[in-house]
Amino acid sequence: MLALHGGKADRVVIDRMTEIIAHRGPDDSGRYFAGSVGFGFRRLSILDLSPTGHQPMTTPDGQVTIVFNGEIYNYAELRSELEGLGHTFKSTGDTEVLLRAYCAWGEKCLDKLNGMWAFLIHDQRRGKLFGSRDRFGIKPLFCYRDRDCILFASEIKAIRASGLYAGGPNWPTVSGFMLEGRLDESSDTFYEGIEQIPAATAFEVDIEGRLRQWRYWSVENVPPVEVADPAVQFAELFEDSMRLHMRSDVPVGVHLSGGLDSTSIICAATRLRAGMNANEPLMAFCYMAREYDESRYIADTIARTGAQLIRLETTPQQVWASVGRMLWYQDEPVHSMTPLIGFALMELTASKRIKVILNGQGSDETIAGYGNYFRGYWQTLLSERQATETWDEIGRYVAAHGGNRRRLFLRQLIRFTQTRLHGSSIWRDFSRWKHARRLKTNPWFTRQLTECFSSRPPDKLGSGLNSALIRSITRDPLPIYLRVEDRNSMAHSIEARVPFLDYRLVSFVLGLPANWKLRGPWNKFVLREGMRGRIPESVRSRLDKMGFPVPWSQWFAGLLYEPLLDLLHSRSARERGIYNIPHIVQDLARHRAGGADAAATLFRVAQFEVWSELQNSGAGAYGVAASVT
């Protein structure tokens, strides 16, 4: 908290904000006050479990104080560098290293950090607050400003609990979600006046409230990479990322699917643990719906690693019953029912006393894991005047995945031509207007909602593969996936780590030629080649992709049909004023009969109803707590 106009930081406000997010840090808490500045912190002890890791943490001269949420994975290397500059340390963790790094290098310390973070530093020497969020936005940081103060928090609920926030729904954001499924694509949130600090951003605020904000890193500025053997280099970088991500003073587990990403992680973790002479088996947590059987691949991985497999067993009814609880922790709606499985998986993980979990988030968006990236790859080849290679690559793709080679090639040529013709700003503006107009006639919703809809800002990225990857990393879908992972894990006092988002690894992959990301029928080509001999061959060479899928279309047509119908006929839904209930009910019946798949939009409506009721019941509806980092 920063009080403006000569005011003092309010202890009651800090206490309210800190206590509402105690789930983020059940191990310790602390407060700091210095005139207009107030910090509150809840600690989840991962490194240096002793009292010397307590936060807020202040330099011995009392001039610089930090609150820090996250992990600086290369803290040991930075500590050695700082000791060489004459710095001494009382603790063995990363918070003091970060604090000293700022003292030594100022804002340039960010260039040296490898990790996930959101932090605030009160520098009394300069009369300023300095803050930052990590390169990919793995750790959250929200901001709200009114006439008398500026509030920062790890979760929106802390700002709402402050007693100083009196806003309501941000209807343009709500409309974008309901009509188009947009989430976390910008700094806007579902609450008017509350914004998230963008990823890869740093800022300074003086005691008068004047803000300076800047980007310190960008995926758009990654230089090309030229190495003799990209697969070998990738494998070395990945192993080093895993080495750093395994640093912990508490037990580490893995969320395991049958896919490339989590399998690569658990196999690397097993190799590292062998070098550390670990005695207890590594715990691997998994979920499989009957409709998506990956047991063969998981069995091969367990046989190779000797990990202890712990399966989540749940039912559609149990998943549905957890919607309200998960949304309270999330603060905002989510993209699908998959986060509900993630929420249950984190709860299971916590029950086994695991405080750090590794998973594969970020790999799909950086190493080209989704099927639609092939269009971007072929577009890149055409833009490089490689028409013959494009024809050959489409042929290799069709031989493995099926489809019509000539039709795919023709569609790619048409898309290539349209991209060239439609590159003008006039055409882009017209396309956005036409798209918005179509959405505003959505028969499920009234004009009260659709008139709030606003088009996305113009997309200045290109249509090739790297442009698609940058779009995925910065806008959709990685930001929402990272938000879901953070809130789900911290809801159960677990730290989620994502080794594929080591910025060195991401920079390396983005700098590679397109054919090292996709080649023939293969996605994530450099990962597949780098993992030769390191993971089970059955996983390395599989073509299909699942993750932790949820058969929500079948559930909404079966066991969850009646609960959805009850929600649509509820008094609150009728009085909301934004739905054409008869049309939605009609489409739900069509969904049940197999005439349409409306699962995504149905779940958006269901979530918004539950979310709205949570707002009416107040920020403390589920009575849990945490910090202002």
N, C-alpha and C positions, 0 to 999 in steps of 0.2 A: 504494500500500500504506500502511495505517495500522496500526502495531504498537500493541497495547494493553498495559495494566498496566505501563507504564514501559519497554517493550521498544524496541529500535532496528530501524528498517527494514533488511531483509536484502538486501544487494547481489546475492547469488546468486539470490534469488527474483525480484527486479526484472529481472535479466539473462535469466532463463529466460522470463519473461512477455513481455519485449520482443522477444526473438529469434524466438519462435514465430510472431509476426505481422509479420515483416519485409515481407511482401507489401503490407501497408497503407502502408508508407513506405520504399521502397528508396533514397531519395536522401540520407538523413541520419539520425542517431540521437543520443540524448542521455539523460543520467541526472541525477537531482537527489536529494540526501539532506539531511534536516534532522531529526535525532533520530528520532522515531517515524514520520516521513513519508518515503516514497520514491516517486519518479516515474520512469517510463521512457517514451521516446517514439521512434517511427519516423516520419520525415517524408516525405510526398509533396509535392514542391515545385510549387505551382500559382501562388501570388502571392509576389513578392519571392524570386527564386531564389537570392539571395546569402546569405552566412553570417549576415546580420542577422536572417533569419527563423528561425534555429535555435531549437529547443525541447528541453527546458523553457526558458521565458523568464521572467526575473526583473526586477523593477523596480530602478532604480539603487541604491536604498537596501537592496536585498537582502531586503526584508520580504514581498513578494508574488510568488508563482511560479505559472505556468500551464502546463498541457498541454492542447492543444485540437485536436480532430479535426473538420474540416468547413470551412465557409466562412461568413463574415459578408458578405453581398453588398452591404450599404449601408455598408461600412467607410469609403469615401471621405467620405461625408457625415458620419458620426460623427467621423471624424478632424478635419474642419473645425470641428465643434462643440466637440470637446475642446481643440483649439488655441486656440479662443476663450476657454476656461477657463484657459489658461496651460500646458497640457500640451505637451511637446516629444517628438519621435519620432526614433528612429534608423533604423527600418526603413520599408519602403513597403508592407508587407502588412497583413493583417487581424488577426493574432495580437496584435500590440502594441496595436492599437486596442481589442480586446476586453479585454486586461489593464488598459489605462488606463480603459476604461469602467467596469470593476468598481471600480477605485480611486476614480473620481469619484462613482459613483452607487450602489455596493453592489449588492444584489440587484435593485434597480429598473432596472439596466442591461438586464435581460432584456426589458423592455417596449420598448426601443429597437432591439433586434436584428431584422434581417431576414435569415434564412439557415437553414442546417442546422448543428447543432453537438452535440457532447458534450464537456464540458470539466470539469476539476478545477482549483481554485485553492487553494493553501496560503497562507493569510493568517496570517503569524506575529504580526502586531499583535494579532489577536483570538484566536489559538490555535485556529483552526478550518480545516477543509476546506469549501469551497463548490463545489457542482457543479450542472450542469444538462444537460438534453436538450432539443432543439428542439421546437417546437410539435406537429409531426406524427410525431416519432420517426424522422426520415430517417437520422440518425446514431445508432449503437448505443452503449449503455453498460450493462454487467453488473456485478453486485455479489455477493460471497460473504463470509459472516461466520462465523468460528469463535471459539473461546474466546480466542485470542491475537491475532487481527488481522482487519482488513477489507480485502478486495481489490476493486479496480475494474479493468475491462478493456473494450476495444473488442470483443473476441471471447471466447466461452466457452473456446476452446482455450488462451487465455493463463492463465486461472484453473486449468485442468486441468494445465497445464505447470508451475505454480508450485512443485509439490512439497508443497503444503499442503492440496490438495483430495483427499479420499478417498471421495467420494460415488459414487453410481451412477445408474441411470435413475430418473427421476421417473415412477413407474408411473401415477398418475392422469392426468398429461399425455400419456403414451404411449397410454393407453387412450382418451382423448378423441380423439386423432389417428386411431388405428386404427379406431375404431367410427364416428366422425362427421366425420373430416377436419379437426378443429380445430387451428389453428396460430396462435401469437402473439396470442391473444385476451386475454391477461392478462399479468401480470408473471412468471408461471411459465415455466420452460424445461423441456427434456427431461432436465435434470440436477437431482437433488434438492439443495436448498440454494443453487442459483445462480438469481438473479432478474435480470430486466432492469428498469432504472429506467424508469418509465412516460414516455411522451411528455408534453411540456408540464409537466415536473416540475423543481423545484429542491430542493436539500437542503443542509443543513449538518451536519457531524459535528465534535464537539469531540475533544480528545485522549484523553478517557475512553471514546470510542465512542458517546456519546449522539447520536442522530440526530433531526433535525427535517426533515420533508419536506412539500412543499406544491405544489399546482397553481398556476401563474402565468397560465394562459390556458386557455380552453375554447371549443370550437366550439358548445357548448350555450348560450353567453351572447352570441351574435352578435345585434345589434339589427337590426330591419327596415330596409330600404333604400328610400328614395324619391328617384328621379332622373327627369328628364324623358325621357332616352333611355338605358335600360340597356345597349343594344348598343354605343353609342358609348363609354360609361364603361368597359364591360368591355374593349373594344379598347384603350383608353388604358392601363388598368391592366396588361393583358397585355403591351403593348409595353414598358412600364416594367419589368415583371418580367424580360422578355427582355434589356433593356438591362443590368440588374444581373447577370443570370446569364451574360452574355457576357464579364464581366470576368475576364481570365485572362492570365497571362504565358506560357502554353504553348498549343499548338494545341487547338481545340475542334471536335468532330464531332457528328453527329446519328445516332440510331438511327431509321430511317424505315420505317414501314409505309405502307399506303395509306389510313390513317384520318385523321380530323380533327385529332387531337392533335399527332402528330409532323409532319404537314403544316403546321399552323399554326406550329409551332416553327421548322421549316427555312425557311419563307418569311419569318418575322420575323427570323431570323438573317441571311438574305441581305440584307434591307433594312438591317440594322444594319452589316453588313460593308461594304456599299456606302458608307455614311457614314464608315467608317474607312479607306476606300481599300485594302481587303484585296486582295492579289494572287493568292495561291494559292486554288484552288477549295475550297469547303467539302466535306468528305467525308461521305457518307451511307451508312450500313451497313444492309443489309436481309436478311431471310430470307423465303422463300416456299416452303411445301410445294406439291407439284403439285396437291394437293387443294384448295388455297385460293389462287386466282390473283388477285392484286391488281396485276398488272403494268400494267394500263391507268392506274390512279390514280397509281402511282409514276412512270410515264413522263410524265404530265402535270405532276407536281411537279418532276421533274428538268428538263423543258423550261422551266419557269417560273423555276427558281432557278439553273440552270447548275451544280448540284452534281455532284461526281464520285460515281457510284453504285458501291458495292462490295458484291457479293452473297455471302452465306454459302452454300457448297455443302457438304452433309453427307448422311449416310445413316443409316437407323435403327440400324444396327450401331455406327456411330461415336458416335451419341448415347448408346446403351446403355452403351458402353464407358466413357463419361465420368461415370457415376453416382457411383462411389466418389470420384473426384477432386473433383467438385462438392460432394458431401456433406461432405468433409473441410473445405472452405472454409466451407460453410454452418453446420457444427456441429450442425444439426438438419435433419430431413426438410423437404421442400417440398411444395407443394400439387398439382403436376402435372408433366408432362414439359416444359412450356414453359420453366421455368428452365434446363433443360439446353440449350435453344437460346440463351437469353440468355447462358449461360456461354460457349458457343462463339462467340457474336457479340462478346462482350467480348475474347475471345482474338484474334479477327480484328482488332478495333479496335486492340488493343495492338501487333499486328504492323505496323500502319501508323504507329506512333509518336504516336498520339493519346492525350492524358492526361486530357482532359475530354470527357465525352459528355453531350448533352442528350437527354432523352426525355420522353414524355407521361404518366408515372405521376402518378396523383392526379386526373386530369381526370374519369375515369368516376365516381369516388366523390364528387366535389364538384359536378359540373355535370350529374349524372344521365345517365350513359352506358349503363347496362345496361337491358335490356328489362323486367326485373321492377320497375323504378321506376315504370312506368306505373300499376301497381296502387296504389302509394302516392300517386301524383298524383291518380288518380280518387277515392281515399279522402279526400284533402284537400278536393277539390271537394265531396264529399258532406257532409263535416263542416262545411263553410261554407254548407250548405243550398243548394247549386247543382246540384240534380238534373238540371235541363234542360241545363245546361252539361256535366255529366258524360255525359249521353246523346249530346250533340252531339260531344264530344271522342272518345268511344269510336267513334262513327260515322266520324270523320275517320281515326282509327287503323286501323280495319278496312278502310277504302277503300284504304289503302296497304299494309298488312301482311297482310290476309286475316283470316278468322275470322268468328264469328257475333256480330253486334252485340247481339242480345237476350240471348244466353247470357252474354256478357261483362258486360253491365249487370246481369243477375240475380245473377251470381256476386259482383259488386261490392257489391250491396245486401245479400246474405247475409253477406259478409265484414264489411261495415259494422255490421250488426246483431250478429254474433258478437263483434266487438270490444267493443261496448258491454256485451253480456251477460257476457263473459269477463274484464271488467276487474278483478274482485275478486282479492285476494291468495290467497284459498282456491282459486279456480279455477286461477290460475297455478301454484300449488304442486302441485295435482293433475295438471295437464297436464305439468309437468316430471317428476313421479314416473312417470306413465304412459309418457312418452317414454323415460326412463332404463330402465324395466323392459323395454320392447321391445328396446332396444339390447343389454341384457344377455343376451338370448336369441339373439344373432347366431350362426348356425350355423358361421361361419368360425373362431370363436375359442372357447377354453376358458374355464372359470370363473376360471382363474388371471389372465386379462387382464380379463374383463368385470366381475369383482367390484371392480376398481380404479376403474371408471368413476364419475365424479361429475357431477351435472347442473350446467349453467351457473347462475351467480347470476341472480336474477330480473331481467328486462329491464323497466326502468321507463320506457323510451321509448314514444312513441305509435306509431300505425300509419300516419301520414301520410308525405308525401314527405320533409320535412326530417328526420323521425325516422329514416327509412330511410337517408338520407345520413349523418347523424351516426353511426349504427350502422356503416355501411360505413367511415367515416373512423377511428373509434376502436377497432373490434373486428374486423370482417371485411368485405372482404378487404384493405384498404389496409395494415395493419401487416405482413402476410406479404409483400405485394408489395414494400414498401420494404425489408424485411429481405433478400429475395432480390436486389434490385437492388444494395444496398450490398455484400453479400458477393461477388456475381458480379463486380462492377466492381473492388473492391479486391483480389480474387484475382489480378487482372491489373494491379494498380497504376494503376487508372483511377478518376477521380472522376466519379460520376454525378450530374447536376444535374436537378432537376425543376421547371421554371418555373411549372407550374400550381399548385404548392403554396406560392407566395408567399402569406403569411397575409392580405395585403390583398385579394388576388384571391378567396381562399376566403371570407373574411368578407363580401365584396361579394355573391358568388353565393348564399351561404346566406341572406343577408338579403333577397334578391329574392322577389317572389311566385312561387308554384309554376309559373304559366304562362310564366315566363321561363326555366324549366329544361326543361320538357316542354310541348309544344303540338301537338295533333293527332297526326300520325304521327312528329313530330320529337323526338328526344332532344337534349340539349345545345343548346337553342334559342338561348340568349343567345350562345353561342360561334359558332353558325352565322351568326347575324345580325351579330355583331361582325366576322366574317371575310369578309363580303361584299366582293368586289373585292381581297381580300388573299391569297386562296389559290385554286387552280384550282376552278372551279365544279363540275367532275365530283366532286371530293372533298367540297366543301361541301354538296352536295345528295344525296349517297348515303345510302341508308337502312340498308344492311346494315353489320355490324360484324365485324371479324376480329382485328386486332392481329397477334401472331405465333403463330397457332394451330399445334398439332402433332396430326397424325392418329393419336394413340396407340391408339385403338380398333382401327383397321386394322392398325397395327404389331403389337399384341398378338395379333391373330388371324392374322397372317402371319409376317413375318420374326423377330419377337421371341417367338413362341410357344414354341419349343424352349428358348431361354435362360431363360424364365420357368419352364418345366416343370423344367429342371435345378435351378434355385434352390429350388423347392418340394420337390424330392426330395433336397436336400442334407442331410447329416448334421446341420449346425448348425440348419437349420430344423426338422428332426424333433425335435431335443433341446431346442429353445427352450421347448417346453411350453405355448405359447399358441395354437397353430394346430390346427384340425381339417383336417389336410392332405388327406384324401380328398375332403372337401366342396369345398375350394378348387379342387382339381384337376378335379373334376366341373364346377364353374362356369366354370373356364378353358376346358374343352372346349365348354361351351354358348356361351361368348363366341366361340370360334373358329367355331362353326357358325352364329352369328348369332341365337341364341336369347335372348341377354341381352347387356347392355353392362356388364361388370364392370371396365372399364379403371381407374377411379379407385381402387377398393379393391385391385385387383391391384398397382398401383404403390405403394400404401402398404405392402403386405406386402413387396414387393421392396426398397423403400427401408429399411424397418426392419431387414431382414436385413443389408443392406450397412452401415447405420449401426452395428448391433450388432457386426459384425466389426471396424469401425474402432475402436470402444471397446476391444475386446480387444487391438488392435495398438498402442494407446497414442496420446496426443495428438499426437505428432510423426510420425505415420505417413507423411506426405508431405513432412516436413522443410523446411517454409518458415517464415517468421518475422514479428513486429511489435509493437504498443504498449499502454500502460496508460492510454489516455485514456478 
